[in-house]
Amino acid sequence: MSVDAGMTFRPIVKGMASGAVERAMEQPAGRTIQSIERALDLLQILADAEGDLALGEIASKSGLNTSTCHHLLATLVKRGYVGHNRRTRAYFLGGRITELSNRRLKQCNIVDIATPGLKRLADMTGESVNLAVIQGYALVTLVKLDSRLPVRAGSGEIGLAHAAHATATGKAILAWLPEPEISRVLAANGMSRFTERTISTVSALMEELRLVRRNGCAIDNEEFQPGVVCVGVPVRDHAGGVKGAISCSMPAMRAKVRSREQVKAAVKQCAAAISERFGAVGGGAGQDAT
């Protein structure tokens, strides 16, 4: 990256008089349905278990009486959300859970989900914004929004595929990969020096990645292109895995301490919002893995 000079919908509920529907709609927004809460508690108990659980164990963990627990489980078994081993009479998560999870993953196109947030980030900071992932062992930019300012961090794609060690997005992804996977990425791409500031040894990079984990973001301080500073933050999924990273790039002349901290906060906020769409608890961005 070189430096360049409403509609309203009325529900239709069968078997309910219009007055009943209106009363139901007037219930406080925070009110929940106890039976659904209990059923979800049972699913969570089965998800946390190391193996199949007997009815008594589930009832004990949920605080429900055995009869209520049995009826809830029977309903979940009928719908496929819970499995039942007839021989051992134990219960476990059903295949319907996996099916729904897989369908949700297919709906989670990272470009479609991230783009609105990236546009807001670009408008907020006025700087260039990117979304990148590691495909195979190559760093690939999926979305690129250039700054509209007269002096901006321009596009620098030459060598980018092999620059995970030298870019903010690359380091933000690498920092949370298992060490064997980091080694495979580095072995496949090498550690070319793009500028005099590029980190070019494994030991120095591992120390840098430790700082990335501690700070929750990665900094490319003119390591990929002279005169360009970037801030990168990972995008996480529901399991805490890193799906990619977003970054904000700015000319070094504008990357003063105050400006950099403001950009860093904005990028973290954006990454957290995108991560929440993938089910990450609390946004997930910047979780410390040390």
Residue, then its C-alpha position, 0 to 999 in steps of 0.5 A: m500500500s503505497v502513499d498516493a498524493g418502515m413497513t408494519f407486519r401483522p401476525i396471523v396466528k391460527g386458533m387465536a382471537s384477534g384480541a388474544v393476538e393483541r394482548a400477546m403483542e403487548q407483553p413486555a419485550g424482555r419476557t420469556i417463555q419458561s418451557i423454551e428456556r428449560a428446553l434450551d437449558l437441557l440442550q446446553i447441559l448435553a452440549d457441555a457433557e463429556g458423554d451421554l447423560a441419563l435422565g436423572e443426571i440431566a434432571s439433577k443438573s437442570g434443577l427440574n423434576t424428573s417428569t418435567c425433564h422427561h417430557l421436555l426431552a421427549t419433545l426434543v427427541k421427537r424433533g431431532y434436537v436430542g438423541h436417545n439411546r434406547r439400550t442405555r436410556a441415555y441422551f445426547l445432542g441430536g443430528r438436527i443440531t449439526e444440521l442447523s449449525n451447517r446451514r448457519l455456516k453456509q449463510c455466513n458469507i464473510v464478505d456479505i456480513a463484513t462489508p456494511g461494517l467496513k463501510r462504516l469504518a471507512d467513513m468513521t476513520g477516513e482511511s483505507v480499509n481491508l478485509a483479508v483471509i489466509q486461503g491455503y497459505a496465501l494472504v488474500t484481500l477479499v474487500k478493499l475500500d480506498s480512502r477518499l482523502p487526497v493523501r492516502a494509503g494506496s493499494g499494494e498487492i505485489g507480494l501480498a500473498h506471501a506477506a502474512h508476516a509483514t502485514a497487519t491483517g496477516k499478523a492478526i490472523l497468524a497470532w491465533l493459529p496453532e504454532p505448527e500452522i504458523s510454521r507451515v504458512l511461513a515455510a510456504n511463503g518465506m519471510s521476505r523483507f519488503t522494507e527495512r522494518t520488515i520482521s524477517t526472523v521466526s523468533a522476532l515474529m513469534e515475539e511480535l505475535r505474542l504482543v498481538r495476542r496481548n494487545g488484541c490487535a496487530i500493527d504494521n509499522e511500515e513493514f510492508q510498504p514504506g510510509v504506510v502504517c496499518v492496524g489489524v484485528p481478527v474476526r472470530d467465529h462462535a468457537g473462537g476461531v479466526k475467520g480473517a482480519i480487518s485492517c485500517s491503513m493510513p499514511a505514516m504522516r497521519a499515524k500519530v499516537r493519538s490518531r493511531e489510538q483512535v483508529k485502533a479503537a475503531v477497528k476493534q469495535c468494527a471487528a467485534a461487531i462483525s464477529e458477533r454476527f458469527g456468534a462470537v461471545g462478546g464480539g470475540a475480537g482481541q481475545d487473549a490466547t496467552 
